[in-house]
Amino acid sequence: MLRNDIAWQLLPLEMGFGSGQTCWRRLDRWQRAGVFDQIHRILLAKLNAAGELDWSRACVDGSHIWANKGVPTPVRHRSTGGRPAANIT
């Protein structure tokens, strides 16, 4: 589905998974429930226990992680104080 970039509504019913909307709802529900993260962690743990992971070639990609850095930037308010006119030198 994702690899072939087919629209959900074009998913063939012959595959037996229901309509494209049903499949999308299921995947969305599983994603929100953390199913895929849990599967990923279990798979990594099993591969690591079996010595099948080469951690010397691992990299970290934080592009999907929220970056909450420090205090939020305060909102700048327009000054209500008087200013000299632009034509005064």
PDB file with SEQRES, HELIX, SHEET and CRYST1 records, atoms N, CA, C and O in Angstrom:
SEQRES   1 A   89  MET LEU ARG ASN ASP ILE ALA TRP GLN LEU LEU PRO LEU          
SEQRES   2 A   89  GLU MET GLY PHE GLY SER GLY GLN THR CYS TRP ARG ARG          
SEQRES   3 A   89  LEU ASP ARG TRP GLN ARG ALA GLY VAL PHE ASP GLN ILE          
SEQRES   4 A   89  HIS ARG ILE LEU LEU ALA LYS LEU ASN ALA ALA GLY GLU          
SEQRES   5 A   89  LEU ASP TRP SER ARG ALA CYS VAL ASP GLY SER HIS ILE          
SEQRES   6 A   89  TRP ALA ASN LYS GLY VAL PRO THR PRO VAL ARG HIS ARG          
SEQRES   7 A   89  SER THR GLY GLY ARG PRO ALA ALA ASN ILE THR                  
HELIX    1 AA1 TRP A    8  LEU A   10  5                                   3    
HELIX    2 AA2 LEU A   13  MET A   15  5                                   3    
HELIX    3 AA3 GLY A   20  ALA A   33  1                                  14    
HELIX    4 AA4 VAL A   35  ALA A   49  1                                  15    
HELIX    5 AA5 TRP A   55  ARG A   57  5                                   3    
CRYST1    1.000    1.000    1.000  90.00  90.00  90.00 P 1           1          
ATOM      1  N   MET A   1       0.825  -1.198   0.000  1.00  0.00           N  
ATOM      2  CA  MET A   1       0.000   0.000   0.000  1.00  0.00           C  
ATOM      3  C   MET A   1       0.861   1.251   0.000  1.00  0.00           C  
ATOM      4  O   MET A   1       0.753   2.084  -0.900  1.00  0.00           O  
ATOM      5  N   LEU A   2       1.715   1.386   1.006  1.00  0.00           N  
ATOM      6  CA  LEU A   2       2.533   2.577   1.106  1.00  0.00           C  
ATOM      7  C   LEU A   2       3.668   2.573   0.081  1.00  0.00           C  
ATOM      8  O   LEU A   2       4.030   3.617  -0.460  1.00  0.00           O  
ATOM      9  N   ARG A   3       4.210   1.412  -0.173  1.00  0.00           N  
ATOM     10  CA  ARG A   3       5.334   1.313  -1.101  1.00  0.00           C  
ATOM     11  C   ARG A   3       4.916   1.643  -2.528  1.00  0.00           C  
ATOM     12  O   ARG A   3       5.664   2.286  -3.264  1.00  0.00           O  
ATOM     13  N   ASN A   4       3.737   1.210  -2.914  1.00  0.00           N  
ATOM     14  CA  ASN A   4       3.284   1.434  -4.280  1.00  0.00           C  
ATOM     15  C   ASN A   4       2.572   2.762  -4.464  1.00  0.00           C  
ATOM     16  O   ASN A   4       2.237   3.142  -5.587  1.00  0.00           O  
ATOM     17  N   ASP A   5       2.341   3.463  -3.375  1.00  0.00           N  
ATOM     18  CA  ASP A   5       1.719   4.780  -3.428  1.00  0.00           C  
ATOM     19  C   ASP A   5       0.355   4.743  -4.106  1.00  0.00           C  
ATOM     20  O   ASP A   5       0.042   5.591  -4.941  1.00  0.00           O  
ATOM     21  N   ILE A   6      -0.443   3.761  -3.742  1.00  0.00           N  
ATOM     22  CA  ILE A   6      -1.792   3.641  -4.290  1.00  0.00           C  
ATOM     23  C   ILE A   6      -2.741   4.391  -3.356  1.00  0.00           C  
ATOM     24  O   ILE A   6      -2.544   4.384  -2.141  1.00  0.00           O  
ATOM     25  N   ALA A   7      -3.748   5.025  -3.903  1.00  0.00           N  
ATOM     26  CA  ALA A   7      -4.727   5.730  -3.088  1.00  0.00           C  
ATOM     27  C   ALA A   7      -5.536   4.714  -2.279  1.00  0.00           C  
ATOM     28  O   ALA A   7      -5.826   3.619  -2.761  1.00  0.00           O  
ATOM     29  N   TRP A   8      -5.894   5.079  -1.060  1.00  0.00           N  
ATOM     30  CA  TRP A   8      -6.639   4.154  -0.204  1.00  0.00           C  
ATOM     31  C   TRP A   8      -7.932   3.699  -0.870  1.00  0.00           C  
ATOM     32  O   TRP A   8      -8.300   2.529  -0.765  1.00  0.00           O  
ATOM     33  N   GLN A   9      -8.617   4.595  -1.545  1.00  0.00           N  
ATOM     34  CA  GLN A   9      -9.897   4.231  -2.144  1.00  0.00           C  
ATOM     35  C   GLN A   9      -9.732   3.280  -3.322  1.00  0.00           C  
ATOM     36  O   GLN A   9     -10.714   2.689  -3.772  1.00  0.00           O  
ATOM     37  N   LEU A  10      -8.511   3.118  -3.834  1.00  0.00           N  
ATOM     38  CA  LEU A  10      -8.266   2.201  -4.949  1.00  0.00           C  
ATOM     39  C   LEU A  10      -7.780   0.831  -4.490  1.00  0.00           C  
ATOM     40  O   LEU A  10      -7.462  -0.023  -5.318  1.00  0.00           O  
ATOM     41  N   LEU A  11      -7.722   0.615  -3.180  1.00  0.00           N  
ATOM     42  CA  LEU A  11      -7.292  -0.678  -2.650  1.00  0.00           C  
ATOM     43  C   LEU A  11      -8.283  -1.758  -3.083  1.00  0.00           C  
ATOM     44  O   LEU A  11      -9.478  -1.637  -2.816  1.00  0.00           O  
ATOM     45  N   PRO A  12      -7.805  -2.809  -3.745  1.00  0.00           N  
ATOM     46  CA  PRO A  12      -8.725  -3.841  -4.254  1.00  0.00           C  
ATOM     47  C   PRO A  12      -9.429  -4.587  -3.115  1.00  0.00           C  
ATOM     48  O   PRO A  12      -8.781  -5.062  -2.183  1.00  0.00           O  
ATOM     49  N   LEU A  13     -10.748  -4.684  -3.200  1.00  0.00           N  
ATOM     50  CA  LEU A  13     -11.517  -5.404  -2.187  1.00  0.00           C  
ATOM     51  C   LEU A  13     -11.208  -6.900  -2.202  1.00  0.00           C  
ATOM     52  O   LEU A  13     -11.430  -7.592  -1.208  1.00  0.00           O  
ATOM     53  N   GLU A  14     -10.696  -7.398  -3.330  1.00  0.00           N  
ATOM     54  CA  GLU A  14     -10.373  -8.829  -3.445  1.00  0.00           C  
ATOM     55  C   GLU A  14      -9.281  -9.251  -2.471  1.00  0.00           C  
ATOM     56  O   GLU A  14      -9.128 -10.437  -2.179  1.00  0.00           O  
ATOM     57  N   MET A  15      -8.523  -8.279  -1.969  1.00  0.00           N  
ATOM     58  CA  MET A  15      -7.454  -8.613  -1.026  1.00  0.00           C  
ATOM     59  C   MET A  15      -8.012  -9.065   0.319  1.00  0.00           C  
ATOM     60  O   MET A  15      -7.306  -9.692   1.109  1.00  0.00           O  
ATOM     61  N   GLY A  16      -9.288  -8.744   0.581  1.00  0.00           N  
ATOM     62  CA  GLY A  16      -9.944  -9.230   1.781  1.00  0.00           C  
ATOM     63  C   GLY A  16      -9.700  -8.406   3.032  1.00  0.00           C  
ATOM     64  O   GLY A  16      -9.956  -8.882   4.138  1.00  0.00           O  
ATOM     65  N   PHE A  17      -9.206  -7.167   2.883  1.00  0.00           N  
ATOM     66  CA  PHE A  17      -8.930  -6.331   4.047  1.00  0.00           C  
ATOM     67  C   PHE A  17     -10.006  -5.294   4.295  1.00  0.00           C  
ATOM     68  O   PHE A  17      -9.865  -4.482   5.209  1.00  0.00           O  
ATOM     69  N   GLY A  18     -11.054  -5.292   3.530  1.00  0.00           N  
ATOM     70  CA  GLY A  18     -12.091  -4.287   3.658  1.00  0.00           C  
ATOM     71  C   GLY A  18     -11.804  -3.127   2.727  1.00  0.00           C  
ATOM     72  O   GLY A  18     -10.918  -3.197   1.875  1.00  0.00           O  
ATOM     73  N   SER A  19     -12.563  -2.067   2.902  1.00  0.00           N  
ATOM     74  CA  SER A  19     -12.395  -0.901   2.038  1.00  0.00           C  
ATOM     75  C   SER A  19     -11.118  -0.153   2.398  1.00  0.00           C  
ATOM     76  O   SER A  19     -10.515  -0.382   3.446  1.00  0.00           O  
ATOM     77  N   GLY A  20     -10.729   0.735   1.513  1.00  0.00           N  
ATOM     78  CA  GLY A  20      -9.553   1.551   1.782  1.00  0.00           C  
ATOM     79  C   GLY A  20      -9.727   2.393   3.028  1.00  0.00           C  
ATOM     80  O   GLY A  20      -8.785   2.569   3.800  1.00  0.00           O  
ATOM     81  N   GLN A  21     -10.931   2.916   3.228  1.00  0.00           N  
ATOM     82  CA  GLN A  21     -11.217   3.727   4.420  1.00  0.00           C  
ATOM     83  C   GLN A  21     -11.062   2.889   5.687  1.00  0.00           C  
ATOM     84  O   GLN A  21     -10.526   3.370   6.685  1.00  0.00           O  
ATOM     85  N   THR A  22     -11.531   1.637   5.654  1.00  0.00           N  
ATOM     86  CA  THR A  22     -11.393   0.743   6.804  1.00  0.00           C  
ATOM     87  C   THR A  22      -9.924   0.483   7.099  1.00  0.00           C  
ATOM     88  O   THR A  22      -9.507   0.530   8.256  1.00  0.00           O  
ATOM     89  N   CYS A  23      -9.137   0.210   6.064  1.00  0.00           N  
ATOM     90  CA  CYS A  23      -7.708  -0.032   6.250  1.00  0.00           C  
ATOM     91  C   CYS A  23      -7.014   1.196   6.821  1.00  0.00           C  
ATOM     92  O   CYS A  23      -6.182   1.078   7.720  1.00  0.00           O  
ATOM     93  N   TRP A  24      -7.350   2.368   6.307  1.00  0.00           N  
ATOM     94  CA  TRP A  24      -6.738   3.598   6.797  1.00  0.00           C  
ATOM     95  C   TRP A  24      -7.076   3.808   8.265  1.00  0.00           C  
ATOM     96  O   TRP A  24      -6.202   4.158   9.058  1.00  0.00           O  
ATOM     97  N   ARG A  25      -8.342   3.598   8.637  1.00  0.00           N  
ATOM     98  CA  ARG A  25      -8.760   3.770  10.035  1.00  0.00           C  
ATOM     99  C   ARG A  25      -8.019   2.810  10.945  1.00  0.00           C  
ATOM    100  O   ARG A  25      -7.594   3.190  12.036  1.00  0.00           O  
ATOM    101  N   ARG A  26      -7.859   1.553  10.502  1.00  0.00           N  
ATOM    102  CA  ARG A  26      -7.134   0.571  11.323  1.00  0.00           C  
ATOM    103  C   ARG A  26      -5.683   0.980  11.514  1.00  0.00           C  
ATOM    104  O   ARG A  26      -5.171   0.961  12.633  1.00  0.00           O  
ATOM    105  N   LEU A  27      -5.018   1.352  10.423  1.00  0.00           N  
ATOM    106  CA  LEU A  27      -3.621   1.777  10.541  1.00  0.00           C  
ATOM    107  C   LEU A  27      -3.482   3.001  11.428  1.00  0.00           C  
ATOM    108  O   LEU A  27      -2.554   3.086  12.232  1.00  0.00           O  
ATOM    109  N   ASP A  28      -4.400   3.951  11.288  1.00  0.00           N  
ATOM    110  CA  ASP A  28      -4.364   5.150  12.114  1.00  0.00           C  
ATOM    111  C   ASP A  28      -4.557   4.793  13.592  1.00  0.00           C  
ATOM    112  O   ASP A  28      -3.851   5.316  14.455  1.00  0.00           O  
ATOM    113  N   ARG A  29      -5.499   3.916  13.878  1.00  0.00           N  
ATOM    114  CA  ARG A  29      -5.761   3.481  15.254  1.00  0.00           C  
ATOM    115  C   ARG A  29      -4.541   2.760  15.827  1.00  0.00           C  
ATOM    116  O   ARG A  29      -4.162   3.002  16.973  1.00  0.00           O  
ATOM    117  N   TRP A  30      -3.926   1.880  15.042  1.00  0.00           N  
ATOM    118  CA  TRP A  30      -2.739   1.163  15.512  1.00  0.00           C  
ATOM    119  C   TRP A  30      -1.578   2.117  15.759  1.00  0.00           C  
ATOM    120  O   TRP A  30      -0.837   1.967  16.731  1.00  0.00           O  
ATOM    121  N   GLN A  31      -1.424   3.102  14.871  1.00  0.00           N  
ATOM    122  CA  GLN A  31      -0.344   4.081  15.042  1.00  0.00           C  
ATOM    123  C   GLN A  31      -0.548   4.863  16.334  1.00  0.00           C  
ATOM    124  O   GLN A  31       0.393   5.048  17.105  1.00  0.00           O  
ATOM    125  N   ARG A  32      -1.771   5.322  16.569  1.00  0.00           N  
ATOM    126  CA  ARG A  32      -2.076   6.102  17.781  1.00  0.00           C  
ATOM    127  C   ARG A  32      -1.885   5.261  19.043  1.00  0.00           C  
ATOM    128  O   ARG A  32      -1.505   5.786  20.089  1.00  0.00           O  
ATOM    129  N   ALA A  33      -2.148   3.960  18.947  1.00  0.00           N  
ATOM    130  CA  ALA A  33      -2.018   3.062  20.099  1.00  0.00           C  
ATOM    131  C   ALA A  33      -0.564   2.658  20.345  1.00  0.00           C  
ATOM    132  O   ALA A  33      -0.262   2.026  21.357  1.00  0.00           O  
ATOM    133  N   GLY A  34       0.334   3.014  19.436  1.00  0.00           N  
ATOM    134  CA  GLY A  34       1.743   2.688  19.616  1.00  0.00           C  
ATOM    135  C   GLY A  34       2.130   1.284  19.187  1.00  0.00           C  
ATOM    136  O   GLY A  34       3.193   0.789  19.559  1.00  0.00           O  
ATOM    137  N   VAL A  35       1.270   0.640  18.403  1.00  0.00           N  
ATOM    138  CA  VAL A  35       1.521  -0.736  17.978  1.00  0.00           C  
ATOM    139  C   VAL A  35       2.823  -0.852  17.189  1.00  0.00           C  
ATOM    140  O   VAL A  35       3.616  -1.761  17.435  1.00  0.00           O  
ATOM    141  N   PHE A  36       3.049   0.060  16.245  1.00  0.00           N  
ATOM    142  CA  PHE A  36       4.229  -0.050  15.389  1.00  0.00           C  
ATOM    143  C   PHE A  36       5.514   0.241  16.161  1.00  0.00           C  
ATOM    144  O   PHE A  36       6.542  -0.388  15.912  1.00  0.00           O  
ATOM    145  N   ASP A  37       5.463   1.191  17.098  1.00  0.00           N  
ATOM    146  CA  ASP A  37       6.634   1.453  17.948  1.00  0.00           C  
ATOM    147  C   ASP A  37       6.960   0.242  18.808  1.00  0.00           C  
ATOM    148  O   ASP A  37       8.127  -0.100  18.996  1.00  0.00           O  
ATOM    149  N   GLN A  38       5.921  -0.405  19.328  1.00  0.00           N  
ATOM    150  CA  GLN A  38       6.126  -1.590  20.160  1.00  0.00           C  
ATOM    151  C   GLN A  38       6.713  -2.739  19.342  1.00  0.00           C  
ATOM    152  O   GLN A  38       7.634  -3.416  19.798  1.00  0.00           O  
ATOM    153  N   ILE A  39       6.189  -2.962  18.147  1.00  0.00           N  
ATOM    154  CA  ILE A  39       6.729  -4.005  17.263  1.00  0.00           C  
ATOM    155  C   ILE A  39       8.191  -3.711  16.950  1.00  0.00           C  
ATOM    156  O   ILE A  39       9.022  -4.619  16.962  1.00  0.00           O  
ATOM    157  N   HIS A  40       8.508  -2.452  16.671  1.00  0.00           N  
ATOM    158  CA  HIS A  40       9.880  -2.065  16.352  1.00  0.00           C  
ATOM    159  C   HIS A  40      10.807  -2.353  17.527  1.00  0.00           C  
ATOM    160  O   HIS A  40      11.894  -2.897  17.337  1.00  0.00           O  
ATOM    161  N   ARG A  41      10.384  -1.989  18.748  1.00  0.00           N  
ATOM    162  CA  ARG A  41      11.214  -2.235  19.931  1.00  0.00           C  
ATOM    163  C   ARG A  41      11.429  -3.726  20.166  1.00  0.00           C  
ATOM    164  O   ARG A  41      12.537  -4.159  20.482  1.00  0.00           O  
ATOM    165  N   ILE A  42      10.351  -4.517  20.007  1.00  0.00           N  
ATOM    166  CA  ILE A  42      10.463  -5.971  20.207  1.00  0.00           C  
ATOM    167  C   ILE A  42      11.406  -6.577  19.181  1.00  0.00           C  
ATOM    168  O   ILE A  42      12.251  -7.405  19.521  1.00  0.00           O  
ATOM    169  N   LEU A  43      11.265  -6.168  17.929  1.00  0.00           N  
ATOM    170  CA  LEU A  43      12.132  -6.687  16.869  1.00  0.00           C  
ATOM    171  C   LEU A  43      13.596  -6.329  17.132  1.00  0.00           C  
ATOM    172  O   LEU A  43      14.475  -7.181  16.997  1.00  0.00           O  
ATOM    173  N   LEU A  44      13.860  -5.083  17.504  1.00  0.00           N  
ATOM    174  CA  LEU A  44      15.239  -4.683  17.816  1.00  0.00           C  
ATOM    175  C   LEU A  44      15.791  -5.474  18.987  1.00  0.00           C  
ATOM    176  O   LEU A  44      16.950  -5.888  18.951  1.00  0.00           O  
ATOM    177  N   ALA A  45      14.991  -5.697  20.030  1.00  0.00           N  
ATOM    178  CA  ALA A  45      15.454  -6.448  21.201  1.00  0.00           C  
ATOM    179  C   ALA A  45      15.799  -7.886  20.827  1.00  0.00           C  
ATOM    180  O   ALA A  45      16.820  -8.420  21.262  1.00  0.00           O  
ATOM    181  N   LYS A  46      14.940  -8.510  20.017  1.00  0.00           N  
ATOM    182  CA  LYS A  46      15.202  -9.899  19.615  1.00  0.00           C  
ATOM    183  C   LYS A  46      16.429 -10.001  18.710  1.00  0.00           C  
ATOM    184  O   LYS A  46      17.246 -10.908  18.873  1.00  0.00           O  
ATOM    185  N   LEU A  47      16.561  -9.086  17.769  1.00  0.00           N  
ATOM    186  CA  LEU A  47      17.733  -9.104  16.891  1.00  0.00           C  
ATOM    187  C   LEU A  47      19.008  -8.828  17.675  1.00  0.00           C  
ATOM    188  O   LEU A  47      20.041  -9.444  17.417  1.00  0.00           O  
ATOM    189  N   ASN A  48      18.944  -7.910  18.627  1.00  0.00           N  
ATOM    190  CA  ASN A  48      20.109  -7.598  19.439  1.00  0.00           C  
ATOM    191  C   ASN A  48      20.501  -8.795  20.304  1.00  0.00           C  
ATOM    192  O   ASN A  48      21.687  -9.102  20.430  1.00  0.00           O  
ATOM    193  N   ALA A  49      19.514  -9.477  20.902  1.00  0.00           N  
ATOM    194  CA  ALA A  49      19.788 -10.663  21.732  1.00  0.00           C  
ATOM    195  C   ALA A  49      20.411 -11.785  20.908  1.00  0.00           C  
ATOM    196  O   ALA A  49      21.218 -12.562  21.419  1.00  0.00           O  
ATOM    197  N   ALA A  50      20.038 -11.868  19.646  1.00  0.00           N  
ATOM    198  CA  ALA A  50      20.583 -12.905  18.764  1.00  0.00           C  
ATOM    199  C   ALA A  50      21.915 -12.484  18.151  1.00  0.00           C  
ATOM    200  O   ALA A  50      22.513 -13.245  17.390  1.00  0.00           O  
ATOM    201  N   GLY A  51      22.386 -11.275  18.476  1.00  0.00           N  
ATOM    202  CA  GLY A  51      23.653 -10.797  17.917  1.00  0.00           C  
ATOM    203  C   GLY A  51      23.564 -10.464  16.441  1.00  0.00           C  
ATOM    204  O   GLY A  51      24.570 -10.511  15.733  1.00  0.00           O  
ATOM    205  N   GLU A  52      22.387 -10.131  15.975  1.00  0.00           N  
ATOM    206  CA  GLU A  52      22.180  -9.870  14.559  1.00  0.00           C  
ATOM    207  C   GLU A  52      22.227  -8.387  14.186  1.00  0.00           C  
ATOM    208  O   GLU A  52      22.015  -8.038  13.024  1.00  0.00           O  
ATOM    209  N   LEU A  53      22.501  -7.516  15.152  1.00  0.00           N  
ATOM    210  CA  LEU A  53      22.570  -6.086  14.861  1.00  0.00           C  
ATOM    211  C   LEU A  53      24.014  -5.618  14.913  1.00  0.00           C  
ATOM    212  O   LEU A  53      24.757  -5.968  15.830  1.00  0.00           O  
ATOM    213  N   ASP A  54      24.401  -4.839  13.938  1.00  0.00           N  
ATOM    214  CA  ASP A  54      25.738  -4.247  13.901  1.00  0.00           C  
ATOM    215  C   ASP A  54      25.600  -2.790  14.322  1.00  0.00           C  
ATOM    216  O   ASP A  54      25.344  -1.918  13.492  1.00  0.00           O  
ATOM    217  N   TRP A  55      25.772  -2.531  15.618  1.00  0.00           N  
ATOM    218  CA  TRP A  55      25.576  -1.190  16.165  1.00  0.00           C  
ATOM    219  C   TRP A  55      26.666  -0.223  15.737  1.00  0.00           C  
ATOM    220  O   TRP A  55      26.522   0.982  15.939  1.00  0.00           O  
ATOM    221  N   SER A  56      27.759  -0.716  15.150  1.00  0.00           N  
ATOM    222  CA  SER A  56      28.811   0.189  14.690  1.00  0.00           C  
ATOM    223  C   SER A  56      28.356   0.998  13.478  1.00  0.00           C  
ATOM    224  O   SER A  56      28.971   2.008  13.137  1.00  0.00           O  
ATOM    225  N   ARG A  57      27.291   0.562  12.836  1.00  0.00           N  
ATOM    226  CA  ARG A  57      26.781   1.268  11.661  1.00  0.00           C  
ATOM    227  C   ARG A  57      25.423   1.905  11.922  1.00  0.00           C  
ATOM    228  O   ARG A  57      24.686   2.201  10.981  1.00  0.00           O  
ATOM    229  N   ALA A  58      25.089   2.117  13.174  1.00  0.00           N  
ATOM    230  CA  ALA A  58      23.792   2.702  13.526  1.00  0.00           C  
ATOM    231  C   ALA A  58      23.860   4.222  13.446  1.00  0.00           C  
ATOM    232  O   ALA A  58      24.918   4.816  13.657  1.00  0.00           O  
ATOM    233  N   CYS A  59      22.746   4.837  13.146  1.00  0.00           N  
ATOM    234  CA  CYS A  59      22.650   6.292  13.169  1.00  0.00           C  
ATOM    235  C   CYS A  59      21.313   6.679  13.791  1.00  0.00           C  
ATOM    236  O   CYS A  59      20.373   5.885  13.822  1.00  0.00           O  
ATOM    237  N   VAL A  60      21.247   7.885  14.275  1.00  0.00           N  
ATOM    238  CA  VAL A  60      20.040   8.369  14.922  1.00  0.00           C  
ATOM    239  C   VAL A  60      19.444   9.479  14.075  1.00  0.00           C  
ATOM    240  O   VAL A  60      20.141  10.404  13.658  1.00  0.00           O  
ATOM    241  N   ASP A  61      18.163   9.376  13.829  1.00  0.00           N  
ATOM    242  CA  ASP A  61      17.454  10.394  13.065  1.00  0.00           C  
ATOM    243  C   ASP A  61      16.365  10.971  13.960  1.00  0.00           C  
ATOM    244  O   ASP A  61      15.391  10.290  14.280  1.00  0.00           O  
ATOM    245  N   GLY A  62      16.529  12.199  14.353  1.00  0.00           N  
ATOM    246  CA  GLY A  62      15.557  12.833  15.226  1.00  0.00           C  
ATOM    247  C   GLY A  62      14.595  13.736  14.489  1.00  0.00           C  
ATOM    248  O   GLY A  62      13.968  14.597  15.107  1.00  0.00           O  
ATOM    249  N   SER A  63      14.461  13.567  13.203  1.00  0.00           N  
ATOM    250  CA  SER A  63      13.608  14.471  12.429  1.00  0.00           C  
ATOM    251  C   SER A  63      12.129  14.318  12.761  1.00  0.00           C  
ATOM    252  O   SER A  63      11.333  15.200  12.438  1.00  0.00           O  
ATOM    253  N   HIS A  64      11.745  13.214  13.400  1.00  0.00           N  
ATOM    254  CA  HIS A  64      10.342  13.011  13.733  1.00  0.00           C  
ATOM    255  C   HIS A  64      10.055  13.236  15.221  1.00  0.00           C  
ATOM    256  O   HIS A  64       8.958  12.940  15.695  1.00  0.00           O  
ATOM    257  N   ILE A  65      11.036  13.757  15.951  1.00  0.00           N  
ATOM    258  CA  ILE A  65      10.894  13.996  17.382  1.00  0.00           C  
ATOM    259  C   ILE A  65      10.627  15.474  17.628  1.00  0.00           C  
ATOM    260  O   ILE A  65      11.260  16.335  17.017  1.00  0.00           O  
ATOM    261  N   TRP A  66       9.683  15.768  18.529  1.00  0.00           N  
ATOM    262  CA  TRP A  66       9.415  17.153  18.899  1.00  0.00           C  
ATOM    263  C   TRP A  66      10.616  17.725  19.620  1.00  0.00           C  
ATOM    264  O   TRP A  66      11.198  17.054  20.473  1.00  0.00           O  
ATOM    265  N   ALA A  67      10.995  18.933  19.304  1.00  0.00           N  
ATOM    266  CA  ALA A  67      12.123  19.594  19.948  1.00  0.00           C  
ATOM    267  C   ALA A  67      11.601  20.706  20.842  1.00  0.00           C  
ATOM    268  O   ALA A  67      11.326  21.811  20.375  1.00  0.00           O  
ATOM    269  N   ASN A  68      11.467  20.409  22.118  1.00  0.00           N  
ATOM    270  CA  ASN A  68      11.032  21.415  23.085  1.00  0.00           C  
ATOM    271  C   ASN A  68      12.276  22.003  23.728  1.00  0.00           C  
ATOM    272  O   ASN A  68      12.730  21.525  24.768  1.00  0.00           O  
ATOM    273  N   LYS A  69      12.816  23.019  23.122  1.00  0.00           N  
ATOM    274  CA  LYS A  69      14.065  23.606  23.589  1.00  0.00           C  
ATOM    275  C   LYS A  69      13.795  24.855  24.415  1.00  0.00           C  
ATOM    276  O   LYS A  69      13.367  25.879  23.884  1.00  0.00           O  
ATOM    277  N   GLY A  70      14.043  24.766  25.697  1.00  0.00           N  
ATOM    278  CA  GLY A  70      13.973  25.947  26.545  1.00  0.00           C  
ATOM    279  C   GLY A  70      12.590  26.540  26.686  1.00  0.00           C  
ATOM    280  O   GLY A  70      11.573  25.885  26.461  1.00  0.00           O  
ATOM    281  N   VAL A  71      12.589  27.791  27.063  1.00  0.00           N  
ATOM    282  CA  VAL A  71      11.350  28.531  27.306  1.00  0.00           C  
ATOM    283  C   VAL A  71      10.824  29.073  25.983  1.00  0.00           C  
ATOM    284  O   VAL A  71      11.604  29.503  25.133  1.00  0.00           O  
ATOM    285  N   PRO A  72       9.512  29.054  25.807  1.00  0.00           N  
ATOM    286  CA  PRO A  72       8.957  29.618  24.573  1.00  0.00           C  
ATOM    287  C   PRO A  72       9.347  31.085  24.406  1.00  0.00           C  
ATOM    288  O   PRO A  72       9.470  31.821  25.385  1.00  0.00           O  
ATOM    289  N   THR A  73       9.535  31.490  23.180  1.00  0.00           N  
ATOM    290  CA  THR A  73       9.882  32.873  22.877  1.00  0.00           C  
ATOM    291  C   THR A  73       8.704  33.768  23.234  1.00  0.00           C  
ATOM    292  O   THR A  73       7.582  33.518  22.793  1.00  0.00           O  
ATOM    293  N   PRO A  74       8.945  34.815  24.034  1.00  0.00           N  
ATOM    294  CA  PRO A  74       7.829  35.687  24.390  1.00  0.00           C  
ATOM    295  C   PRO A  74       7.315  36.438  23.170  1.00  0.00           C  
ATOM    296  O   PRO A  74       8.066  36.746  22.245  1.00  0.00           O  
ATOM    297  N   VAL A  75       6.045  36.719  23.191  1.00  0.00           N  
ATOM    298  CA  VAL A  75       5.417  37.448  22.090  1.00  0.00           C  
ATOM    299  C   VAL A  75       5.809  38.914  22.199  1.00  0.00           C  
ATOM    300  O   VAL A  75       5.699  39.515  23.268  1.00  0.00           O  
ATOM    301  N   ARG A  76       6.262  39.481  21.099  1.00  0.00           N  
ATOM    302  CA  ARG A  76       6.613  40.904  21.095  1.00  0.00           C  
ATOM    303  C   ARG A  76       5.358  41.719  20.841  1.00  0.00           C  
ATOM    304  O   ARG A  76       4.599  41.451  19.910  1.00  0.00           O  
ATOM    305  N   HIS A  77       5.157  42.719  21.689  1.00  0.00           N  
ATOM    306  CA  HIS A  77       3.989  43.586  21.547  1.00  0.00           C  
ATOM    307  C   HIS A  77       4.427  44.914  20.941  1.00  0.00           C  
ATOM    308  O   HIS A  77       5.524  45.405  21.208  1.00  0.00           O  
ATOM    309  N   ARG A  78       3.559  45.477  20.133  1.00  0.00           N  
ATOM    310  CA  ARG A  78       3.857  46.786  19.556  1.00  0.00           C  
ATOM    311  C   ARG A  78       3.842  47.830  20.654  1.00  0.00           C  
ATOM    312  O   ARG A  78       2.997  47.805  21.549  1.00  0.00           O  
ATOM    313  N   SER A  79       4.769  48.723  20.572  1.00  0.00           N  
ATOM    314  CA  SER A  79       4.842  49.797  21.552  1.00  0.00           C  
ATOM    315  C   SER A  79       3.686  50.770  21.349  1.00  0.00           C  
ATOM    316  O   SER A  79       3.302  51.082  20.222  1.00  0.00           O  
ATOM    317  N   THR A  80       3.150  51.233  22.452  1.00  0.00           N  
ATOM    318  CA  THR A  80       2.089  52.243  22.369  1.00  0.00           C  
ATOM    319  C   THR A  80       2.656  53.630  22.699  1.00  0.00           C  
ATOM    320  O   THR A  80       1.928  54.623  22.717  1.00  0.00           O  
ATOM    321  N   GLY A  81       3.972  53.678  22.959  1.00  0.00           N  
ATOM    322  CA  GLY A  81       4.613  54.950  23.274  1.00  0.00           C  
ATOM    323  C   GLY A  81       4.774  55.814  22.030  1.00  0.00           C  
ATOM    324  O   GLY A  81       4.750  55.320  20.903  1.00  0.00           O  
ATOM    325  N   GLY A  82       4.937  57.096  22.255  1.00  0.00           N  
ATOM    326  CA  GLY A  82       5.112  58.019  21.122  1.00  0.00           C  
ATOM    327  C   GLY A  82       6.470  57.874  20.485  1.00  0.00           C  
ATOM    328  O   GLY A  82       7.438  57.490  21.140  1.00  0.00           O  
ATOM    329  N   ARG A  83       6.539  58.182  19.206  1.00  0.00           N  
ATOM    330  CA  ARG A  83       7.788  58.159  18.442  1.00  0.00           C  
ATOM    331  C   ARG A  83       7.928  59.481  17.721  1.00  0.00           C  
ATOM    332  O   ARG A  83       6.934  60.137  17.411  1.00  0.00           O  
ATOM    333  N   PRO A  84       9.160  59.872  17.454  1.00  0.00           N  
ATOM    334  CA  PRO A  84       9.320  61.078  16.665  1.00  0.00           C  
ATOM    335  C   PRO A  84       8.826  60.849  15.241  1.00  0.00           C  
ATOM    336  O   PRO A  84       8.932  59.740  14.717  1.00  0.00           O  
ATOM    337  N   ALA A  85       8.306  61.853  14.637  1.00  0.00           N  
ATOM    338  CA  ALA A  85       7.825  61.745  13.269  1.00  0.00           C  
ATOM    339  C   ALA A  85       8.971  61.425  12.336  1.00  0.00           C  
ATOM    340  O   ALA A  85      10.108  61.822  12.591  1.00  0.00           O  
ATOM    341  N   ALA A  86       8.688  60.711  11.255  1.00  0.00           N  
ATOM    342  CA  ALA A  86       9.721  60.262  10.317  1.00  0.00           C  
ATOM    343  C   ALA A  86      10.399  61.427   9.616  1.00  0.00           C  
ATOM    344  O   ALA A  86      11.548  61.288   9.195  1.00  0.00           O  
ATOM    345  N   ASN A  87       9.729  62.583   9.470  1.00  0.00           N  
ATOM    346  CA  ASN A  87      10.331  63.691   8.733  1.00  0.00           C  
ATOM    347  C   ASN A  87      11.137  64.631   9.634  1.00  0.00           C  
ATOM    348  O   ASN A  87      11.659  65.633   9.145  1.00  0.00           O  
ATOM    349  N   ILE A  88      11.251  64.345  10.910  1.00  0.00           N  
ATOM    350  CA  ILE A  88      12.043  65.188  11.827  1.00  0.00           C  
ATOM    351  C   ILE A  88      13.461  64.654  11.866  1.00  0.00           C  
ATOM    352  O   ILE A  88      13.671  63.456  12.054  1.00  0.00           O  
ATOM    353  N   THR A  89      14.438  65.540  11.689  1.00  0.00           N  
ATOM    354  CA  THR A  89      15.845  65.116  11.730  1.00  0.00           C  
ATOM    355  C   THR A  89      16.528  65.572  12.974  1.00  0.00           C  
ATOM    356  O   THR A  89      17.713  65.299  13.163  1.00  0.00           O  
TER     357      THR A  89                                                      
END                                                                             
